[in-house]
Every structure is written in structure tokens, then in C-alpha cells.
Amino acid sequence: MCYSFVFIVSLYFYSIEFSSNQSCLVINHLIPIKNIKYSYLDVISPYQSLIDEPDSDAIEMFCGQIPRTMSENDLHILFGNYGRIYKLNILRDKQSGESKGCCFITYYTRKAALNAQNALHNLMILPGMHHAIQMKPADIENRNERKIFIGMISKLCNEDDIKQLFTSFGIIEECTGEWMN
């Protein structure tokens, strides 16, 4: 059995492994703290390895305008720059298994999620995409809000077309978007 620990001592960041077979400690990394991103230290809780659950006020984020070719690993690299990720789920077509170009992300901390949103939402266009990343709290965060997001709409559609499409489901209170004229 092997246990891994990460801790900070005297301005150094250590990664330690303890193997019960060898009954010894092995220091894997000794990195001066000045070489570690602040956000990384910000999201590590002293007891995180014991609990391994997100903070109680963590936010699940919806992220759209993601290239369909990006894997979970690619997205972990992209979004991991803003904090430690608890869960990342790419939405996929049930029959083909192909990505739908969006995902849900839950960071361990609310602060990390908001930092990612502030850095990416409407600001970064990923390779192969025509529009910037859309990153917002998932619907469960806004239960009182009656808005829905509709993506991948044809550029030929206008506001009236969208309203006509959804009128059969109820009264449309508001319809906004970037319409091509």
C-alpha cells in the first residue's frame, strides 16, 4: 500500500510517498513556493486529501462553445489553470458518443469557479470555434430564474423564428441573442 501526501514546510512544496512495503519515505518533488501558481495553493485545503469533496458552496458551471474534439484530459488542462477540478462531464450524444461541444465543471471551491468564469466567459475563443467560451452557473444554481440557454442556432434564424419555435411550450417573457441581420 502506498500513501501520497502534499505539504508545505519552510517555503517549499513537497510531494511525499510512503510505502508500507518499504517502510520509508520518498520525496518526489521539492519546489520553491515562488515557482507555484498562487491559485494552486489557494485551492488546496490541509484536509482535502481526507475529505476529497468540494466546498459546500461550490458551483457547478455550464461551459459551452467547446470544440467537439477536446477530450476530458484536454479540458482538465484548460480549466485546471483556475483551480482544482472536482468533476468534469462532457455532454455526449447518447447514440454516437460524440461530444455535443459543452460540458459541466465543478471546482472544489466557489472562488476557483468564479475565477474561471471571469477569465473565460465571452473572452476566449478556442481553436476551431467561431464564438467565445460561454461559462455560467448551471441551472441548479438559479432555480428561481426562468431562462434557458439555446445554443448552436442557425445564423439564418432571428428573434421571431426562435419565439415561434417555443411559443407552443408557454408564454415567452424575453428572448435575447446576437441576431444576424
C-alpha positions as a printed NumPy array, in Angstrom:
array([[  0.   ,   0.   ,   0.   ],
       [  1.292,   3.416,  -0.926],
       [  0.158,   6.766,   0.522],
       [  0.828,  10.157,  -1.026],
       [  0.912,  13.469,   0.819],
       [  1.45 ,  17.054,  -0.234],
       [  2.516,  19.661,   2.299],
       [  4.376,  22.927,   2.697],
       [  7.361,  23.3  ,   5.006],
       [  9.649,  26.309,   5.228],
       [  8.608,  27.844,   1.901],
       [  8.916,  24.588,  -0.062],
       [  6.139,  22.477,  -1.562],
       [  6.745,  18.75 ,  -1.016],
       [  5.138,  15.696,  -2.561],
       [  5.817,  12.664,  -0.389],
       [  5.053,   8.973,  -0.839],
       [  5.074,   6.453,   1.967],
       [  5.174,   2.794,   1.033],
       [  4.274,   0.281,   3.726],
       [  6.272,  -2.373,   1.858],
       [  9.477,  -0.364,   2.064],
       [  8.729,   1.367,   5.364],
       [ 10.364,   4.517,   4.098],
       [  9.516,   7.974,   2.801],
       [ 10.362,   9.061,  -0.715],
       [ 10.419,  12.769,  -1.544],
       [  9.174,  13.141,  -5.102],
       [  9.272,  16.901,  -5.551],
       [ 10.885,  19.772,  -3.73 ],
       [  9.716,  23.011,  -5.341],
       [ 10.224,  26.532,  -4.008],
       [  6.818,  28.077,  -3.356],
       [  7.639,  31.087,  -5.543],
       [  7.519,  28.685,  -8.558],
       [  3.969,  27.524,  -7.787],
       [  0.941,  29.422,  -9.023],
       [ -0.888,  31.241,  -6.215],
       [ -4.242,  29.846,  -7.339],
       [ -2.922,  26.319,  -6.879],
       [ -2.058,  26.937,  -3.235],
       [ -5.325,  28.787,  -2.77 ],
       [ -7.458,  25.719,  -3.529],
       [ -5.532,  23.14 ,  -1.503],
       [ -7.099,  22.569,   1.874],
       [ -4.994,  20.928,   4.613],
       [ -7.603,  18.173,   4.89 ],
       [ -8.586,  17.917,   1.219],
       [ -6.927,  14.523,   0.784],
       [ -9.02 ,  13.16 ,   3.659],
       [-12.353,  14.663,   2.592],
       [-11.946,  14.934,  -1.197],
       [-15.308,  16.685,  -1.53 ],
       [-15.915,  20.193,  -2.878],
       [-16.697,  23.071,  -0.517],
       [-20.351,  23.32 ,   0.49 ],
       [-20.752,  26.493,  -1.593],
       [-19.03 ,  25.115,  -4.72 ],
       [-20.746,  25.889,  -8.031],
       [-21.423,  23.562, -10.929],
       [-20.662,  25.52 , -14.102],
       [-22.029,  25.001, -17.596],
       [-19.467,  25.63 , -20.318],
       [-20.417,  25.936, -23.983],
       [-18.539,  26.616, -27.225],
       [-16.045,  23.823, -26.584],
       [-14.55 ,  22.065, -29.641],
       [-16.083,  18.614, -30.064],
       [-12.588,  17.198, -30.5  ],
       [-11.453,  18.145, -26.97 ],
       [-11.18 ,  15.251, -24.519],
       [-11.674,  15.268, -20.748],
       [ -7.893,  15.49 , -20.357],
       [ -7.702,  18.491, -22.699],
       [-10.436,  20.238, -20.72 ],
       [ -8.768,  19.409, -17.388],
       [ -5.634,  21.133, -18.653],
       [ -7.57 ,  24.192, -19.864],
       [ -9.856,  24.629, -16.855],
       [ -7.354,  23.331, -14.291],
       [ -5.44 ,  26.606, -14.612],
       [ -8.119,  28.251, -12.444],
       [ -8.271,  25.721,  -9.618],
       [ -8.589,  22.091,  -8.711],
       [-11.447,  20.348, -10.551],
       [-13.731,  18.015,  -8.622],
       [-15.833,  16.825, -11.561],
       [-15.838,  17.423, -15.319],
       [-18.508,  15.917, -17.561],
       [-18.622,  16.371, -21.34 ],
       [-22.165,  16.176, -22.711],
       [-22.27 ,  13.476, -25.387],
       [-24.762,  12.227, -27.931],
       [-26.4  ,   9.099, -26.498],
       [-26.131,   7.11 , -29.704],
       [-22.832,   8.191, -31.269],
       [-20.972,   9.125, -28.086],
       [-19.727,  12.254, -29.851],
       [-19.233,  15.412, -27.806],
       [-22.001,  18.   , -28.068],
       [-19.489,  20.828, -27.619],
       [-20.298,  21.624, -23.998],
       [-19.566,  20.338, -20.517],
       [-20.283,  20.736, -16.813],
       [-17.436,  21.541, -14.433],
       [-17.407,  21.578, -10.646],
       [-14.353,  23.016,  -8.912],
       [-13.511,  22.271,  -5.296],
       [-14.047,  25.933,  -4.426],
       [-16.55 ,  28.583,  -5.45 ],
       [-13.684,  31.046,  -5.868],
       [-11.988,  28.849,  -8.491],
       [-15.245,  28.56 , -10.485],
       [-15.792,  32.319, -10.452],
       [-12.144,  32.938, -11.394],
       [-12.539,  30.627, -14.394],
       [-15.783,  32.337, -15.398],
       [-14.211,  35.81 , -15.13 ],
       [-11.215,  34.738, -17.208],
       [-13.043,  32.769, -19.918],
       [-16.698,  33.767, -20.37 ],
       [-17.049,  35.691, -23.663],
       [-13.263,  36.252, -23.64 ],
       [-11.539,  33.149, -25.046],
       [-12.215,  31.55 , -28.414],
       [-10.856,  28.021, -28.621],
       [ -9.238,  26.68 , -31.825],
       [-11.814,  25.664, -34.411],
       [-14.62 ,  27.681, -32.806],
       [-16.235,  30.902, -34.039],
       [-17.575,  32.139, -30.696],
       [-16.037,  32.675, -27.272],
       [-16.46 ,  30.204, -24.429],
       [-19.747,  30.546, -22.571],
       [-19.295,  29.755, -18.877],
       [-22.142,  30.25 , -16.442],
       [-23.5  ,  28.618, -13.304],
       [-25.586,  25.557, -14.207],
       [-29.382,  25.746, -13.949],
       [-29.411,  24.21 , -10.488],
       [-27.681,  27.357,  -9.231],
       [-30.515,  29.608, -10.45 ],
       [-33.723,  27.743,  -9.662],
       [-35.745,  30.969,  -9.444],
       [-34.539,  32.129, -12.834],
       [-36.811,  31.076, -15.694],
       [-34.303,  31.447, -18.525],
       [-32.976,  28.72 , -20.776],
       [-29.893,  28.797, -22.943],
       [-30.234,  27.591, -26.524],
       [-27.034,  27.034, -28.456],
       [-25.984,  26.167, -31.977],
       [-28.794,  28.177, -33.586],
       [-28.53 ,  28.78 , -37.329],
       [-27.321,  32.245, -38.244],
       [-30.343,  32.469, -40.536],
       [-32.73 ,  32.456, -37.527],
       [-33.953,  35.696, -35.998],
       [-35.789,  36.551, -32.794],
       [-39.226,  35.906, -34.299],
       [-38.16 ,  32.452, -35.532],
       [-36.991,  31.474, -32.048],
       [-40.179,  32.785, -30.417],
       [-42.341,  30.906, -32.905],
       [-40.44 ,  27.691, -32.207],
       [-41.006,  27.909, -28.435],
       [-44.464,  29.533, -28.202],
       [-46.184,  26.141, -28.011],
       [-44.435,  25.493, -24.668],
       [-45.725,  28.603, -22.901],
       [-45.503,  32.363, -22.687],
       [-42.135,  33.785, -23.719],
       [-41.224,  36.601, -21.354],
       [-37.947,  37.589, -23.013],
       [-35.859,  36.49 , -25.989],
       [-32.342,  37.875, -26.384],
       [-29.377,  36.978, -28.526],
       [-26.926,  38.105, -31.139],
       [-29.111,  38.168, -34.236],
       [-27.651,  38.377, -37.695],
       [-29.432,  40.984, -39.814]])
